[in-house]
Amino acid sequence: MRRFWTQGPVNPQEHYVVSRTEEIADFINRVEDGKYVVLFAPRQTGKTTFFQAALEALV
């Protein structure tokens, strides 16, 4: 059973997660174009989870 998670990176198999496929695709396009990317956001808003998903998509 999935549950909400409020501490650290989210595991999509165990926790509810909002899909960010468009943002991840845009991020990957910018990285592949050799551009610098900054992800600036408040704490506990999904930055680490975002980068983990982007890395998984790149590999």
C-alpha positions, 0 to 999 in steps of 0.5 A, spaced: 500 500 500 502 506 498 503 512 503 505 519 503 512 521 504 515 527 508 522 525 509 527 524 504 527 522 497 521 518 495 520 511 492 515 511 487 513 504 488 512 505 496 510 512 496 505 517 492 508 521 487 506 527 482 509 525 475 514 530 472 515 527 466 515 534 462 520 537 467 524 531 466 524 531 459 526 539 459 531 538 464 534 532 459 534 536 453 538 542 456 543 537 459 544 534 452 545 541 449 550 542 454 547 548 458 547 549 465 541 547 469 539 550 476 534 547 480 532 552 486 526 550 490 524 550 498 526 544 502 522 538 501 519 540 495 522 534 491 529 536 488 532 530 490 527 525 487 527 530 481 534 528 480 534 521 481 528 520 476 532 524 471 538 520 472 534 514 471 531 516 465 538 518 462 541 511 464 
